[in-house]
Amino acid sequence: MVNRAQRISLIALIGAGALAVSGCSYINPQSTGQIYSPSDGVRTDMGSLQLRNILIVSSGENKPGRVIGAVFNTSDSDIELTISGPAGSQTEVAVKAHGDYYLTEKSNSSILSSVGAAPGAMEMLTLEQSGSTGPQTAQLNVPVLDGTLEEYQKYIPTPGAESTSDSSASSTSSSSSTSTSSSTSSATATSGS
């Protein structure tokens, strides 16, 4: 039979154990109460714009990089978001009122011409929004990833797509200059005879 003194010591021992176990949660913050991005990218809020899972996919340092993630507009008006990299490259995104814009679904809509950080490092982006609420600016430090992870391989900017537009522009200008020079020479030959 358990006497009264043993009961009191058992209750005291259980109480001390409960205090010791619960004391950890009293001193330390609960991780479930903290807001974080459960993904590879980062998040931020800029007034009515909510940016989620933002990161850059690039094949290397000083190469083009695609900004991917999602942008949500909670306001009643359209908002234009400008994303600028430290190397001076920038891209613009138009987000409709109460709409969303998934950077992964738009082809070449969010490519920075040069990313200063190598894959595995962080790149500081400048975000500027303009709309009816007025301009707002923020800085966001985002990770740079490459195609090591299979899900990001398809987002690496291809140099062929950019050089195609450059070569078509140069071929147009060279063909127009060729036709101009040939028409000038034929006009000169006609007037000389």
C-alpha positions as CSV (number, residue, x, y, z in Angstrom):
1,M,0.0,0.0,0.0
2,V,1.2,3.5,-0.9
3,N,1.4,5.8,2.0
4,R,0.6,9.5,1.9
5,A,4.2,10.6,1.8
6,Q,4.9,8.4,-1.3
7,R,1.8,9.8,-3.0
8,I,2.9,13.4,-2.5
9,S,6.5,12.7,-3.7
10,L,5.1,10.9,-6.8
11,I,2.8,13.9,-7.6
12,A,5.7,16.3,-7.1
13,L,7.9,14.2,-9.4
14,I,5.2,14.2,-12.1
15,G,4.7,17.9,-11.7
16,A,8.4,18.6,-12.0
17,G,8.6,16.4,-15.1
18,A,5.7,18.2,-16.7
19,L,7.3,21.6,-16.0
20,A,10.6,20.4,-17.5
21,V,9.0,19.2,-20.7
22,S,6.6,22.2,-21.2
23,G,9.4,24.7,-20.3
24,C,11.0,24.2,-23.7
25,S,8.0,25.4,-25.5
26,Y,7.7,28.4,-23.1
27,I,11.2,29.6,-23.9
28,N,11.6,28.6,-27.5
29,P,9.3,30.0,-30.3
30,Q,7.0,27.4,-32.0
31,S,8.1,26.7,-35.5
32,T,4.6,26.1,-36.6
33,G,3.8,29.7,-35.8
34,Q,6.5,31.1,-38.1
35,I,5.8,32.1,-41.7
36,Y,8.3,30.6,-44.1
37,S,8.5,29.4,-47.7
38,P,8.3,25.6,-47.8
39,S,10.1,25.5,-51.2
40,D,13.3,26.5,-52.9
41,G,12.2,30.1,-53.5
42,V,11.5,33.0,-51.2
43,R,8.4,35.1,-50.5
44,T,7.6,38.7,-49.8
45,D,4.6,41.0,-49.7
46,M,4.6,44.5,-51.3
47,G,1.3,46.1,-50.4
48,S,-1.3,44.5,-52.6
49,L,1.3,42.2,-54.3
50,Q,2.1,38.9,-52.9
51,L,5.2,37.2,-54.4
52,R,5.6,33.5,-53.7
53,N,8.4,30.9,-54.4
54,I,10.6,33.5,-56.2
55,L,13.9,32.3,-57.5
56,I,16.2,32.6,-60.5
57,V,17.2,29.7,-62.8
58,S,20.4,30.3,-64.7
59,S,23.2,28.2,-66.3
60,G,25.9,30.2,-64.7
61,E,27.4,33.5,-63.4
62,N,26.9,36.5,-65.8
63,K,24.6,34.4,-67.9
64,P,20.8,35.1,-68.6
65,G,18.5,33.9,-65.9
66,R,14.7,33.3,-65.7
67,V,12.8,34.6,-62.6
68,I,10.2,32.0,-61.7
69,G,7.5,32.0,-59.0
70,A,4.0,33.4,-58.6
71,V,2.7,36.9,-58.2
72,F,-0.8,37.6,-56.7
73,N,-2.6,41.0,-56.9
74,T,-5.2,41.5,-54.1
75,S,-6.1,45.1,-55.2
76,D,-8.9,46.4,-57.4
77,S,-6.6,47.7,-60.0
78,D,-3.9,46.3,-62.4
79,I,-0.3,46.5,-61.2
80,E,2.9,46.6,-63.2
81,L,5.8,44.9,-61.5
82,T,9.4,45.6,-62.6
83,I,12.1,43.1,-61.5
84,S,15.6,44.4,-61.8
85,G,18.9,42.6,-61.2
86,P,22.1,44.2,-59.9
87,A,23.7,44.0,-63.4
88,G,21.2,46.5,-64.7
89,S,19.0,43.9,-66.5
90,Q,15.2,44.0,-65.8
91,T,11.9,42.5,-66.8
92,E,8.3,43.7,-66.4
93,V,5.2,41.8,-65.4
94,A,1.6,43.0,-65.6
95,V,-0.7,41.5,-63.0
96,K,-4.5,42.1,-63.4
97,A,-6.7,43.2,-60.5
98,H,-7.5,40.3,-58.2
99,G,-5.5,38.1,-60.5
100,D,-2.4,36.0,-60.5
101,Y,0.6,35.7,-62.7
102,Y,2.7,32.5,-62.8
103,L,6.1,33.3,-64.1
104,T,6.6,29.6,-65.0
105,E,3.7,29.6,-67.5
106,K,4.8,32.6,-69.6
107,S,7.6,31.9,-72.1
108,N,10.5,34.4,-71.9
109,S,8.4,36.9,-69.9
110,S,10.7,37.0,-67.0
111,I,14.2,36.7,-68.3
112,L,17.0,38.9,-66.9
113,S,19.8,39.3,-69.5
114,S,22.5,38.8,-66.9
115,V,22.6,37.3,-63.4
116,G,25.6,38.3,-61.3
117,A,25.5,35.4,-58.9
118,A,26.5,31.8,-59.7
119,P,24.1,28.9,-59.1
120,G,24.0,28.1,-55.4
121,A,24.4,31.7,-54.4
122,M,21.9,34.5,-53.7
123,E,21.1,37.4,-56.0
124,M,19.6,40.7,-54.8
125,L,16.6,41.8,-56.9
126,T,14.9,45.2,-56.8
127,L,11.2,45.0,-57.1
128,E,9.2,48.1,-58.1
129,Q,5.4,48.1,-58.5
130,S,3.3,50.9,-60.1
131,G,-0.4,51.1,-60.0
132,S,-3.2,53.2,-58.5
133,T,-1.7,52.8,-55.0
134,G,1.5,54.6,-56.2
135,P,5.0,53.3,-56.7
136,Q,6.5,51.0,-54.1
137,T,10.0,49.6,-54.1
138,A,11.5,46.6,-52.2
139,Q,14.7,44.5,-52.2
140,L,14.5,40.7,-52.3
141,N,17.4,38.3,-51.9
142,V,16.6,35.2,-54.0
143,P,18.4,31.9,-54.6
144,V,20.0,31.2,-58.0
145,L,19.6,27.6,-59.1
146,D,20.7,25.7,-62.2
147,G,19.4,22.6,-64.0
148,T,20.9,20.2,-61.4
149,L,17.3,19.6,-60.2
150,E,15.3,18.1,-63.0
151,E,12.2,20.3,-62.4
152,Y,14.3,23.5,-63.2
153,Q,16.0,22.3,-66.4
154,K,13.2,23.5,-68.6
155,Y,13.4,27.0,-67.2
156,I,17.1,27.7,-68.1
157,P,17.1,30.4,-70.7
158,T,18.4,29.1,-74.0
159,P,20.8,31.3,-75.9
160,G,19.3,30.2,-79.2
161,A,16.0,32.0,-78.5
162,E,17.7,35.3,-77.8
163,S,20.2,35.0,-80.7
164,T,17.3,34.1,-83.1
165,S,15.6,37.4,-82.4
166,D,19.0,39.3,-82.7
167,S,19.9,37.5,-85.9
168,S,16.5,38.2,-87.5
169,A,16.8,41.9,-86.6
170,S,20.3,42.0,-88.1
171,S,19.3,40.1,-91.2
172,T,16.4,42.5,-91.7
173,S,18.7,45.5,-91.4
174,S,21.4,44.0,-93.7
175,S,18.8,43.1,-96.3
176,S,17.3,46.5,-96.2
177,S,20.8,48.1,-96.5
178,T,21.6,45.8,-99.4
179,S,18.4,46.7,-101.2
180,T,19.0,50.4,-100.5
181,S,22.6,50.2,-101.8
182,S,21.6,48.2,-104.9
183,S,18.8,50.7,-105.7
184,T,21.1,53.6,-105.2
185,S,23.8,52.1,-107.5
186,S,21.2,51.3,-110.2
187,A,19.8,54.8,-109.9
188,T,23.3,56.2,-110.3
189,A,24.0,54.0,-113.3
190,T,20.7,55.1,-114.9
191,S,21.4,58.8,-114.3
192,G,25.0,58.5,-115.6
193,S,23.9,57.0,-119.0
